[in-house]
Amino acid sequence: MSSATLFRDGPPFRWTGSVPGDKSLSHRALIFAALSTHRRPSIVRGLGPGADIASTRSALTALGARFEGERVSSRGLRPPDHPIDCGNSGTTLRLLAGVMAAGSEITTLTGDASLNRRPMRRLVAPLEALGAEVNVAAGGTPPVSVRCGGALRGAPVAIDLASAQVRSAFELAAVQAAGSSKIDSPAGFRDHTERWLRHFGLGLYASDTAFVVEPGPIPVAEYHVPGDPSSAAYLWAAAALVRGASVQTRGVSLNPGRTGFLDVLRGFGAGVEVQVTGEIHGDPVGDVTVTGGLLGEVKVSGPLAVRALDELPLVGVLAAAAEGETHVADAGELRTKESDRIATTVGMIRSLGGTAEATGDGFVVIGGKLRGGRIDAAGDHRIAMAAGVAATVTEEPVTVSGAEAAAVSWPGFFDAMESVWSSR
């Protein structure tokens, strides 16, 4: 197990640049491209470099997709005679379960020890409503097996969780069904799949949260993956922690389901400027500048907690260095990630000398100063990187045990963090 030690000791930094390609959109670009069976290949540019994206590419290769540089082609996806390894990527497994739910042969999807502890039962009812057969392990975890004994048929479904992955799994199956389908859920989800289907004429919104899928073939297309706001969030947080510091990230996805952390930063008191510069398949893209200031307390709950879910460990770090008492609630989904992120976020803050308490669906942090120290990333890339950001303001170095976990989403993150600190 590797470790990384970080410590910033210098004046406020000013950095402008780009971040790796968006992870959520990279998964979808590869899957959409592999679903197109046109004789010409689709083109995918700007893919994220993390291990999760490699898992999706590997799984699609096992299903029969072909990759030649930026070109992706397929003559139809069919399962091999062995389970497909999705690595550590829940997105890979859930979205491919939807893709393969239309197949007449059984597709079995599994992953590493961490992924095989994560909840998958939530896929069963939506996919079975379309006519698929779905099986999960006794605990509702992987392996997941899917097939369709006949043909999928359109159906209306409502789920009680604002999950983009479950919605996308349903939609990727529904686009292969006979007849229209509809899915509804609570608000707050990232709607990349809905926007792309609408762009391709394969669906439309019936309300703010309900989406109707119209079946049809996925066309050949060129996909240009923008920067990942969940990766940029670590740099934004570092800037917010230091008065006089600033970070500008260019060309990042500005999907409303992905910008909750920017709203949280505004609530803390950081300066936030957003400029939309374009659109890719219906998803807005633009530049974001965050400047540091005196941070106060915030309350994060409801749809905002969903929109900032991946960044809530960072909220904990910011709160520990802010003034006042910050509350995070309605975030029970954190317990089902690569680690129990409620427990690991609280443990990280305490290990660095801060004050935090876990609640049933979130945590409470009392602001002050962070001393520094050693934290265990617990195999979770978000915890590893959040601890690296904390080193922006700690009084002593921060050593991250299990730092290699960051490679799930951003290989080279710790070097990038130090590069930002040294910019003027």
N, C-alpha and C positions, 0 to 999 in steps of 0.2 A: 504494500500500500504506500503510495507516494504522499508527500506532504509539501505544502508551499507556505513560506513565511513572507508576510507583507507588512510594510510600515511606510507611512508617508510622513516626511519631515521637510516641509518647504512652504513657499508662499502659495496663494491661491492659483489654481491652474485655469487655463483657457484652451479648450480643445474643440476642433471641428473635424468631422470625418464621417465614415460610414460604418455600419455594423454588419455582421453576417446575415445572409438571406433568411427570411422569415421561416421558422420551423413549421408552423401550421400550414402555410401556403406551399411550402416545399412538398410536404406529404400529399397535398391535394393536387399539385401540378403533376407529380409523378403518376398518381392514380388516375386522374382524368386523362392524361396522355396515354396510359396503358389501356384504358377502356375504349379508346378510339381505334376501330379496326379498319380505318381507311387505308388504302394502299400507300399513301404518303405518310411519313412519320410526323409526329408533333415535335416541337422544339421547346426545350426547357432550359432557361438560363438563370443564373444567380442562386442556385440551390444552397440551402444552409449546409454547413460543413459537419454537423454533429453526428454522433453515432445513431441517433434515432432515425435520421434521414437515410443513413446507410442501411438500416434495418428494413425500411420500406422498399428501397431499391432491391435489396437482396430477396425480400419476399416476393416482389413482383417478378423478378427473374425466375424464381422457382415456379411461378404460375405461368411462365411462358412469355413474358414481355422481353423485348430486346432493347439494349442500350448501346448506342454508338456515339460517344461524345455527348453532345447536347441533344441527340436525336433519340426519340422513344417511339417504339412501334409495337404492334401486337396483332395477331390474327385470332384473338380470343384467348381469354385466361382460363386455364384448366388446372386443377390441383394435381400435384405430384402424388406418389404413393407413400408419402411420409409427412409427418406434421411440419408445418411451416414455422420457422423460428423468427419471432418478431422482436427478439432481443429484449431491451428494456422499454420498448415503445408501446404504450397503451393506445396511442393514436393509430399506429400501424395495425394493431390487432383489431380494434373496434371498427375502423373504416373498412378494412379488408373483409371483416365478417359481413358487412353490408354488401360489398361488391360481390362476394362469392355466394351470397344467400340465394341467388337466382340459378345457380348451377345444379345440374342433376346428380353430380357426384359429390361425395362428402369432402369438404375442405376442413382440415383440423389446424387450428392456430394456437401456438403456445409461445413461451418466452423464457426469460431467465428467472431466477428465484424470486426477484423483486416483482416482476410483472405477474408471475404466477400466484401472487398473493392479492392482486388487485381485483376490485369487483367487476364482474361481467354479466351478472344476472339481469342487469338493467337493459341489456340488448334483447333479451328473449321475447318479451311481449310485443315490442314494436315490430320486430322482424317476423314473428309468428302471425301477426295480424295481416301481413302481406301473403302468407301462405308458406313461409319458410319453416324448416325444421331446425331448431337450435338446441344444442346441448352444452352445458357447462359442467364443471366439476361439482362435487357434492357441496362445497362451500361457496358456490357461486363464482368461482374463480376459473382461470384457464386450466387446462386447455378448453377451447371453444370449438365446437364442430357445427358446421352449417351445411345445408343443402335444401333443394326444393324438389319435392317428389313430382310435381307437375309444372305448372307455370305460376309465377307470382301474379297476384291480382291487386289492383289498387285498393287502398283502405284509408279511413281516417284514424289518426292516433293522437292521443294526448299523453304527454309524459309530465311527471311532477318535478323534474329537475332541469335547470337551464344548462343542459349539457350539449355543447356543440358536437362532441364525438358521437353521442347517441343519435342526435338529430341527423348528422351526416351519414351514419351507418344506415339509418332508415331511408334517407333520400337517395343514397347510392344504390340501394336495392330497389326503391320505388321507380327510379328512372328506367329500370329494366322490366317493370311490371306491365300488365295489361290494364289500362285505365288510369285515371287520375288518382293521386293519393294526397293526403293532407296531414301535416304534423303541427302540433301546437305544444307550447311549454311556457314556463315562467320567463320573464324578460331577463336580459343580462348576458345571453350567450353571444359568442362571436359567430357572425353569420357569413363566413367566407363561402361555404358551400352553396348557400341560398343565392348569394350574389352572383356566383359563377353560373349556376344553373339558369338564373334569370337572364344573364348576359347571353347564354347560348339558346335562349328561347325554350327552356325546358322547365320553367316554373315561374310562379309569381306569388307575391304576398297577398293573403286574404285579409290580414289584419297586421298589427304591429308585431305579433309573435307567431301567427299561423302562416304556414307556407304550403302552397299547393305544388306538387311535382307532376309534370306531364311527361309521360314516357317518350323515349326517343334515343337515337344514337348520339354519343358524344362526338362532336366534330374535331377534325384536326385543327390544332391551334398552336400559337406561339405563346409561351408562358414566361414572363419576366418577373421573377420573384423579388419583391422589394425587401428592404431591411427589416429585421425582426424587432418590434417594439419591446418584446419581453427581454431581448438581449440589451437593447438600448437602455432599458430601465435601470440597469446596474450603473451605467455611466451617468444617467440623469440623477440617480440617488446620490452618487458621489459628489456631483456638483451641488446638489441641494444641501449637503452637509457642511459646506465650506462657504462662509460669507465672502463674496467677491469672486468666487469660482464660476465658470460657465462651461457648458457642454452643448454643442450643436451636432445633432445627428441628421444626416441627409438621406432622403429617399426611403423613409420607413413606412410601413403599413399604418394607416390611420383608421382602420375599421373601428366603428364605435364600440364593438365588443372587446377591443384591445386597448382602449385608451383610458380605462378606469384609473390606472396609476397616475396619469397626468392630473386627473381631478383630485386625487389624494395629495399629490405634491402641492397643488394650489391650496388645498385645505391646510396643509402644514405651514404654508407661508412662503414657499419657494416661488421664484418667477418662472412662468411657463409661457412660451410663445410657440404657436403652431401655424404653419403656412402650408396649405394644400397646394401641391404642384402638379398633380395629375391623377389618373385613375387607371387601374389595371383590372379588366374584367368586372367592372362595377365596384371595385374596392378603392377607396381614396388612398393616395400616397402623398407624402410631403416631408417637410423639414421641421424639426423640433429643437428649440433652444431652452435649456433650463439653467437658471442662475440661482446661486445660494443666497440664503437669507437667515434671519433669526426664526427658527422653527418652533411652532407651538403644537398643542395637542389636536388630535382629530378623532372622529368616530367614523368607522367604516363598517357598514352593514347593508343588508338588502341587496338590490341589484348592483350597487357599487362594489360590494364584496365579491360578487360573481365576476364583474368586469375586471377586477384587479386580482383575481385569485392567485395566479402564478407569482405575482409580485408581493404577496402579503408577508413573506419572510423579510423582504426589504422594508416594508412598512414597520415591522418590528425593530429593525436596525435604526431607522430614522427616528422612531418614537423614543428609543433608548437614549438618543443624543439630543432630543428636543426638550422643551419645557412642558410641564403638565402631564396629564394622564391620558393615554391613548387607548381606545377600546376598539377591538375588532370582533365582530359577531356575524352570525349567519354564514360561517365559513367551515361548517363541518366536513365539507368535501376535502379539506386539507388533510384529513386523517387517512384518506385513501390514496395518497400519492406515493412516490418512491419511498418516502418515509412518512410517518405521522407528523406532518409539518406543523401542527400545533405544538406537539411535544418537542420537536427538534428546534423550532424557532425559539421557544421559551428557554430550552437548554442552551442554545447558542448565546442568547443575550445574557443569561446568568453566568456562563463560562467566561464572558468578556467583562464581567463586573457590573452588569446592568441589573435592573429589577423588573421581573416579569412573572405573570401568573397565567396558567392555562385555565380556560373555561370549557364548557361542554362543546361550544361551536366557535371558539376563537381564543383570544388572549387579551390581557390587559398589560400595558407597559407603562411604568412610571419613569419619566425622563430624568436625565442627569448626565453623567459622564461614563464613557466606556474605557476600562482600564487596558484591555488587551488580554492575550492568553492563547490557549490551545482549544480548538473545537474539533469535534468529530463530525464530518459531513454526513455520516450514516448512509453513504451510498447515494446521496441526493444532490443532484447538480445545483438545484436552487439554493440549498443550504450552503454548499461549498462557495458559491459565488457571492451570496449575501454576506458571508463572513469576510470574504475578501474586500467587499465594499466597506465593511465596518472599520477596516484598517485605515480608512481615509481619516478618521478622527480619534483613533485610540491613542492612549498615552504611551503604550508599549506595543511591540510587534504582535501580530496575529498569526498563529500557525494553524493551517487548515490540514488536518489529518484526513486522508481520503480525497485529496484535491483532484485526483484523476476523474472523479465523478463529473466535473465541469465539462468534460469532453462529450457528454451526452448531447449538449446543446451548443457549446462554444469551446472547441479546442483552442488553447492559447489564451484563454480569458485572463489569466493572472498576469501574463506579459502585457496584454492590452491595458489592464488596469494601471500598471506601473507606467506605461507609456502616456496614458492620460494625465496622471499626476505630474509628470515631468514636463508637460507642454506649457508654453507661455504665450 
